Structure formats: C-alpha cells, structure tokens
Amino acid sequence: MTPVLERDRLALHNAVSSGGDDIQVALSRETAEMLAAWMDAQARGQEVVITHGLREVSPTQAASMMGMSRAQVRNLMDEGKLPFRMVGAHHRIRVDAIHRWLDIEDARQEAAMAELIALQNELGLTD
C-alpha cells in the first residue's frame, strides 16, 4: 500500500469512528477517484467485488463484474477465452484476466460500431 493510501485509510477510519451521520475528511485525488468509481458502479446497480490475496473471484462474482450471467462466464472459460484455475472443485478467475477480457471486448465493440457507422455512411443512411 502506498503511503498516500495508508494515510487516506487511517483518515477514513478516524472520521468514521468519530460518530455522526455526516463526516468530513480530506483525501488524495487517487483515493477520491477510487471511491467515486465505486459509488458510480453502485449507482448503476452494479455489484462491487473486493478481493484479497491473489485477487481471484468465483464465476458468479466474475459474472457480476462482467455484467453477464454465470453461464456466459462458464462458456468463456470453456472456450478458453477467460483463463481460470481450479482450487479443489472450485473455479477461480483472476481479476486482471477479467479486466483484460473486458478491455478486449470493449475494443471489439468499438471496432464493430465504427464498421457499422462506415457502412451507414456508405449507404447514405445518415441525416
């Protein structure tokens, strides 16, 4: 943990332990951006998964992070598109692998959208 994050962590814990419904605390931009991203995800109804250790999640948690069903995650695993490892009888997926897959999927969708826009322009379907 960086010294800045450690300072922010302690400041948050101290502010929360002081009681009351409203608290004021000074945070670094890095921490504020992290909290804002978490709050944005919560506001969109997305589940935020916090992991420890090797930063691995179950297929159910991965599905929540990826915005798809557990069955779709299992299909990606079975197709070799989402790497995983077995821990006993349980599947574990690294969070960084999920982020890589999401980045690749975003790029694929952007390319497909650009192709559709070009086709639309070529056919003269724009206003």
MARBA-3410 file (N, C-alpha, C, O; in Angstrom, 1 decimal):
127
0.9,-1.2,0.0,0.0,0.0,0.0,0.9,1.2,0.0,1.9,1.3,0.7 ~ 0.5,2.2,-0.8,1.3,3.4,-0.9,1.1,4.2,0.4,0.1,4.1,1.1 ~ 2.1,5.1,0.7,1.9,6.0,1.9,0.7,6.8,1.8,0.0,7.1,2.8 ~ 0.3,7.3,0.6,-0.8,8.1,0.4,-2.1,7.4,0.8,-3.0,7.8,1.5 ~ -2.2,6.1,0.2,-3.4,5.3,0.5,-3.5,4.9,2.0,-4.5,4.9,2.6
-2.3,4.7,2.6,-2.3,4.4,4.0,-2.8,5.6,4.8,-3.6,5.4,5.8 ~ -2.3,6.8,4.5,-2.8,8.0,5.1,-4.3,8.2,5.0,-5.0,8.5,5.9 ~ -4.8,8.0,3.8,-6.2,8.1,3.5,-7.0,7.0,4.2,-8.1,7.3,4.8 ~ -6.5,5.8,4.3,-7.2,4.8,5.0,-7.4,5.1,6.5,-8.5,5.0,7.0 ~ -6.3,5.6,7.1,-6.4,6.0,8.5,-7.3,7.2,8.7,-8.1,7.2,9.7
-7.3,8.1,7.8,-8.1,9.3,7.9,-9.6,8.9,7.9,-10.4,9.4,8.6 ~ -9.9,8.0,6.9,-11.3,7.5,6.8,-11.7,6.7,8.1,-12.8,7.0,8.6 ~ -10.9,5.9,8.6,-11.2,5.1,9.8,-11.5,6.1,10.9,-12.4,5.9,11.7 ~ -10.6,7.0,11.1,-10.7,8.0,12.2,-12.0,8.8,12.1,-12.7,9.0,13.0 ~ -12.3,9.2,10.8,-13.6,10.0,10.6,-14.8,9.2,10.9,-15.8,9.7,11.5
-14.8,7.9,10.4,-16.0,7.1,10.6,-16.2,6.7,12.1,-17.3,6.7,12.6 ~ -15.1,6.5,12.8,-15.2,6.2,14.2,-15.6,7.3,15.1,-16.0,7.1,16.3 ~ -15.5,8.6,14.6,-15.9,9.7,15.4,-17.4,9.8,15.6,-17.9,10.6,16.4 ~ -18.2,9.1,14.9,-19.7,9.1,15.0,-20.3,10.1,14.2,-19.7,10.9,13.5 ~ -21.7,10.1,14.2,-22.5,11.1,13.4,-22.8,10.5,12.1,-22.1,9.6,11.6
-23.8,11.1,11.5,-24.2,10.7,10.1,-23.4,11.3,9.0,-23.2,10.6,8.0 ~ -22.9,12.5,9.2,-22.1,13.2,8.2,-20.6,13.3,8.7,-20.4,13.7,9.8 ~ -19.7,13.0,7.8,-18.3,13.2,8.2,-17.6,14.0,7.1,-18.0,14.1,6.0 ~ -16.5,14.6,7.5,-15.7,15.3,6.6,-14.3,14.8,6.8,-13.7,14.6,7.9 ~ -13.6,14.5,5.6,-12.3,14.0,5.6,-11.6,14.5,4.3,-12.2,14.5,3.3
-10.3,14.8,4.5,-9.5,15.2,3.3,-8.9,13.9,2.7,-8.2,13.2,3.5 ~ -9.0,13.7,1.4,-8.5,12.5,0.8,-7.6,12.9,-0.4,-7.8,14.0,-1.0 ~ -6.7,12.1,-0.8,-5.9,12.3,-2.0,-6.8,12.1,-3.2,-7.9,11.5,-3.1 ~ -6.4,12.7,-4.4,-7.2,12.5,-5.6,-7.3,11.1,-6.0,-8.4,10.6,-6.4 ~ -6.3,10.3,-5.8,-6.3,8.9,-6.1,-7.4,8.1,-5.4,-8.2,7.4,-5.9
-7.5,8.4,-4.1,-8.5,7.7,-3.2,-9.9,8.2,-3.6,-10.8,7.5,-3.7 ~ -10.0,9.5,-3.8,-11.3,10.1,-4.2,-11.8,9.5,-5.5,-13.0,9.2,-5.6 ~ -10.9,9.4,-6.5,-11.3,8.8,-7.8,-11.7,7.3,-7.6,-12.7,6.9,-8.2 ~ -11.0,6.6,-6.7,-11.4,5.2,-6.4,-12.8,5.1,-5.8,-13.6,4.3,-6.2 ~ -13.0,6.0,-4.8,-14.3,6.0,-4.2,-15.4,6.4,-5.1,-16.5,5.9,-5.1
-15.1,7.4,-6.0,-16.1,7.9,-7.0,-16.5,6.7,-8.0,-17.6,6.6,-8.3 ~ -15.5,6.0,-8.4,-15.7,4.9,-9.3,-16.6,3.8,-8.7,-17.5,3.3,-9.3 ~ -16.3,3.5,-7.4,-17.1,2.6,-6.6,-18.5,3.1,-6.5,-19.5,2.3,-6.7 ~ -18.7,4.3,-6.2,-20.0,4.9,-6.0,-20.8,4.9,-7.3,-22.0,4.7,-7.3 ~ -20.1,5.2,-8.4,-20.8,5.2,-9.7,-21.3,3.8,-10.1,-22.4,3.7,-10.6
-20.5,2.8,-9.8,-20.9,1.4,-10.1,-22.1,1.1,-9.2,-23.0,0.5,-9.7 ~ -22.1,1.4,-8.0,-23.2,1.1,-7.1,-24.5,1.9,-7.6,-25.5,1.3,-7.6 ~ -24.3,3.1,-8.0,-25.4,3.9,-8.5,-26.0,3.3,-9.8,-27.2,3.4,-10.0 ~ -25.2,2.6,-10.6,-25.7,1.9,-11.8,-26.2,0.5,-11.5,-26.7,-0.2,-12.4 ~ -26.2,0.2,-10.2,-26.8,-1.1,-9.8,-25.8,-2.3,-10.0,-26.2,-3.4,-9.9
-24.5,-1.9,-10.2,-23.5,-3.0,-10.4,-23.0,-3.4,-9.0,-22.9,-2.6,-8.1 ~ -22.6,-4.7,-8.9,-22.0,-5.2,-7.7,-20.5,-4.9,-7.7,-19.9,-5.1,-8.7 ~ -20.0,-4.4,-6.6,-18.6,-4.2,-6.5,-18.0,-5.4,-5.7,-18.5,-5.7,-4.6 ~ -17.0,-6.0,-6.3,-16.4,-7.1,-5.6,-15.0,-6.7,-5.1,-14.2,-6.3,-5.9 ~ -14.8,-6.9,-3.8,-13.5,-6.6,-3.2,-12.8,-7.9,-2.9,-13.4,-8.7,-2.2
-11.6,-8.1,-3.4,-10.9,-9.4,-3.2,-9.7,-9.2,-2.4,-9.1,-8.1,-2.3 ~ -9.2,-10.3,-1.9,-7.9,-10.3,-1.1,-7.0,-11.3,-1.7,-7.4,-12.1,-2.5 ~ -5.7,-11.3,-1.3,-4.8,-12.3,-1.7,-4.5,-12.3,-3.2,-4.0,-11.2,-3.7 ~ -4.7,-13.3,-3.9,-4.3,-13.4,-5.3,-5.3,-12.7,-6.2,-5.1,-12.7,-7.5 ~ -6.3,-12.0,-5.7,-7.2,-11.3,-6.5,-8.0,-12.2,-7.5,-8.0,-11.9,-8.7
-8.5,-13.2,-6.9,-9.3,-14.2,-7.7,-10.8,-14.2,-7.2,-11.0,-13.9,-6.1 ~ -11.6,-14.5,-8.2,-13.1,-14.5,-7.9,-13.7,-15.8,-8.4,-13.1,-16.4,-9.3 ~ -14.9,-16.1,-7.9,-15.6,-17.2,-8.4,-16.3,-16.8,-9.7,-16.4,-15.7,-10.1 ~ -16.8,-17.8,-10.5,-17.5,-17.5,-11.7,-18.7,-16.6,-11.5,-19.1,-15.8,-12.3 ~ -19.4,-16.8,-10.4,-20.6,-16.0,-10.0,-20.1,-14.5,-9.8,-20.8,-13.6,-10.3
-19.0,-14.3,-9.1,-18.5,-13.0,-8.9,-18.0,-12.4,-10.2,-18.3,-11.2,-10.5 ~ -17.4,-13.2,-11.0,-16.9,-12.7,-12.3,-18.1,-12.3,-13.2,-18.0,-11.2,-13.9 ~ -19.2,-13.0,-13.1,-20.4,-12.7,-13.9,-20.9,-11.3,-13.5,-21.3,-10.5,-14.4 ~ -20.9,-11.1,-12.2,-21.4,-9.8,-11.7,-20.5,-8.6,-12.2,-20.9,-7.6,-12.6 ~ -19.2,-8.9,-12.2,-18.2,-7.9,-12.6,-18.3,-7.6,-14.1,-18.1,-6.5,-14.6
-18.6,-8.6,-14.9,-18.7,-8.6,-16.3,-20.0,-8.2,-16.9,-20.2,-8.0,-18.1 ~ -21.0,-8.1,-16.0,-22.4,-7.8,-16.5,-23.0,-8.9,-17.3,-23.7,-8.6,-18.3 ~ -22.8,-10.1,-17.0,-23.4,-11.2,-17.7,-23.8,-12.3,-16.8,-23.5,-12.3,-15.6 ~ -24.3,-13.4,-17.3,-24.8,-14.5,-16.4,-23.6,-15.4,-16.1,-22.5,-15.4,-16.8 ~ -23.7,-16.2,-15.1,-22.7,-17.2,-14.7,-22.5,-18.2,-15.9,-21.4,-18.6,-16.1
-23.6,-18.5,-16.5,-23.5,-19.5,-17.6,-22.6,-18.9,-18.8,-21.8,-19.6,-19.4 ~ -22.8,-17.6,-19.0,-21.9,-17.0,-20.1,-20.5,-17.0,-19.7,-19.6,-17.2,-20.5 ~ -20.2,-16.7,-18.4,-18.8,-16.8,-17.9,-18.2,-18.2,-18.1,-17.1,-18.4,-18.5 ~ -19.0,-19.2,-17.7,-18.6,-20.6,-17.9,-18.3,-20.9,-19.3,-17.4,-21.6,-19.6 ~ -19.1,-20.4,-20.3,-18.9,-20.6,-21.7,-17.5,-20.0,-22.1,-16.8,-20.6,-22.8
-17.3,-18.8,-21.6,-16.0,-18.1,-21.9,-14.8,-18.9,-21.4,-13.8,-19.1,-22.0 ~ -15.0,-19.5,-20.2,-14.0,-20.4,-19.6,-13.8,-21.6,-20.5,-12.7,-22.0,-20.8 ~ -14.9,-22.3,-20.8,-14.8,-23.5,-21.6,-14.2,-23.3,-23.0,-13.6,-24.2,-23.5 ~ -14.4,-22.1,-23.6,-13.9,-21.8,-24.9,-12.4,-21.3,-24.8,-11.8,-21.0,-25.8 ~ -11.9,-21.2,-23.6,-10.5,-20.7,-23.4,-10.3,-19.2,-23.6,-9.2,-18.7,-23.6
-11.4,-18.5,-23.6,-11.4,-17.0,-23.7,-11.1,-16.3,-22.4,-10.7,-15.2,-22.3 ~ -11.4,-17.0,-21.3,-11.2,-16.5,-19.9,-10.5,-17.5,-19.1,-11.0,-18.5,-18.7 ~ -9.2,-17.2,-18.9,-8.4,-18.2,-18.1,-8.9,-18.4,-16.7,-9.4,-17.4,-16.1 ~ -8.7,-19.5,-16.1,-9.1,-19.8,-14.8,-8.2,-20.9,-14.2,-7.4,-21.5,-15.0 ~ -8.3,-21.2,-12.9,-7.6,-22.3,-12.3,-8.6,-23.0,-11.4,-9.6,-22.4,-10.9
-8.3,-24.2,-11.1,-9.1,-25.0,-10.1,-8.5,-24.9,-8.7,-7.3,-25.1,-8.6 ~ -9.3,-24.7,-7.8,-8.9,-24.8,-6.4,-9.8,-25.8,-5.8,-11.0,-25.6,-5.4 ~ -9.3,-27.1,-5.7,-10.2,-28.2,-5.3,-11.2,-28.4,-6.5,-10.8,-28.6,-7.6 ~ -12.5,-28.3,-6.1,-13.5,-28.5,-7.1,-14.0,-27.1,-7.6,-15.0,-27.0,-8.3 ~ -13.4,-26.0,-7.2,-13.9,-24.7,-7.4,-13.1,-24.0,-8.5,-11.8,-24.1,-8.5
-13.8,-23.3,-9.4,-13.1,-22.4,-10.4,-12.8,-21.1,-9.8,-13.6,-20.5,-9.1 ~ -11.6,-20.6,-10.1,-11.1,-19.3,-9.7,-10.6,-18.5,-10.9,-9.8,-19.0,-11.7 ~ -11.0,-17.3,-11.0,-10.7,-16.4,-12.2,-9.9,-15.2,-11.6,-10.4,-14.5,-10.7 ~ -8.8,-14.9,-12.2,-8.0,-13.7,-11.7,-8.8,-12.5,-12.2,-9.3,-12.4,-13.3 ~ -8.8,-11.5,-11.3,-9.5,-10.2,-11.6,-8.8,-9.5,-12.8,-9.4,-8.9,-13.6
-7.4,-9.6,-12.9,-6.8,-9.0,-14.0,-7.1,-9.7,-15.3,-7.2,-9.0,-16.4 ~ -7.5,-11.0,-15.3,-7.9,-11.6,-16.6,-9.3,-11.1,-17.0,-9.6,-11.0,-18.2 ~ -10.1,-10.8,-16.0,-11.4,-10.3,-16.3,-11.3,-8.9,-16.9,-11.9,-8.6,-17.9 ~ -10.4,-8.1,-16.3,-10.2,-6.7,-16.9,-9.6,-6.8,-18.3,-10.0,-6.0,-19.2 ~ -8.7,-7.8,-18.6,-8.2,-7.9,-19.9,-9.3,-8.3,-20.9,-9.3,-7.7,-22.0
-10.1,-9.2,-20.5,-11.2,-9.7,-21.4,-12.2,-8.5,-21.6,-12.6,-8.3,-22.8 ~ -12.5,-7.7,-20.6,-13.4,-6.6,-20.8,-12.7,-5.5,-21.7,-13.4,-4.9,-22.6 ~ -11.4,-5.3,-21.6,-10.8,-4.3,-22.5,-10.8,-4.8,-23.9,-11.1,-4.0,-24.8 ~ -10.6,-6.1,-24.1,-10.6,-6.7,-25.5,-12.0,-6.6,-26.0,-12.2,-6.2,-27.2 ~ -13.0,-6.9,-25.2,-14.4,-6.8,-25.7,-14.8,-5.4,-26.0,-15.5,-5.2,-27.0
-14.4,-4.4,-25.2,-14.7,-3.0,-25.5,-14.1,-2.6,-26.8,-14.8,-2.0,-27.6 ~ -12.9,-3.0,-27.1,-12.2,-2.7,-28.3,-12.9,-3.3,-29.5,-13.1,-2.7,-30.6 ~ -13.4,-4.6,-29.3,-14.1,-5.3,-30.4,-15.4,-4.6,-30.7,-15.8,-4.5,-31.8 ~ -16.1,-4.2,-29.6,-17.4,-3.5,-29.8,-17.2,-2.1,-30.5,-18.0,-1.7,-31.4 ~ -16.1,-1.4,-30.1,-15.9,-0.1,-30.8,-15.5,-0.3,-32.2,-16.0,0.5,-33.1
-14.8,-1.3,-32.6,-14.4,-1.6,-34.0,-15.7,-2.0,-34.8,-15.9,-1.5,-35.9 ~ -16.6,-2.8,-34.2,-17.8,-3.2,-34.8,-18.7,-1.9,-35.0,-19.3,-1.8,-36.1 ~ -18.7,-1.0,-34.0,-19.6,0.2,-34.2,-19.0,1.1,-35.3,-19.8,1.6,-36.1 ~ -17.7,1.2,-35.3,-17.1,2.0,-36.4,-17.4,1.4,-37.8,-17.6,2.2,-38.7 ~ -17.4,0.1,-37.9,-17.7,-0.5,-39.1,-19.1,-0.3,-39.5,-19.4,0.0,-40.7
-20.1,-0.3,-38.6,-21.5,-0.1,-38.8,-21.7,1.4,-39.3,-22.5,1.7,-40.2 ~ -21.0,2.3,-38.6,-21.1,3.7,-39.0,-20.6,4.0,-40.4,-21.2,4.7,-41.2 ~ -19.4,3.3,-40.7,-18.9,3.5,-42.1,-19.9,2.9,-43.1,-20.1,3.5,-44.2 ~ -20.5,1.8,-42.8,-21.4,1.2,-43.7,-22.7,2.1,-43.9,-23.2,2.3,-45.0 ~ -23.1,2.6,-42.8,-24.3,3.5,-42.8,-23.9,4.8,-43.7,-24.8,5.2,-44.5
-22.7,5.3,-43.5,-22.3,6.5,-44.3,-22.2,6.1,-45.8,-22.6,6.9,-46.6 ~ -21.7,4.9,-46.1,-21.5,4.5,-47.4,-22.9,4.3,-48.1,-23.0,4.6,-49.3 ~ -23.9,3.8,-47.4,-25.2,3.6,-47.9,-26.0,4.9,-47.9,-27.1,4.9,-48.4 ~ -25.5,6.0,-47.4,-26.2,7.2,-47.4,-27.4,7.2,-46.4,-28.4,7.9,-46.7 ~ -27.3,6.5,-45.3,-28.4,6.4,-44.4,-28.3,7.4,-43.2,-29.1,7.4,-42.3
-27.4,8.4,-43.4,-27.3,9.4,-42.3,-28.0,10.6,-42.7,-28.3,10.9,-43.8 ~ -28.4,11.4,-41.7,-29.1,12.7,-41.9,-28.2,13.8,-42.2,-28.7,14.9,-42.4
END
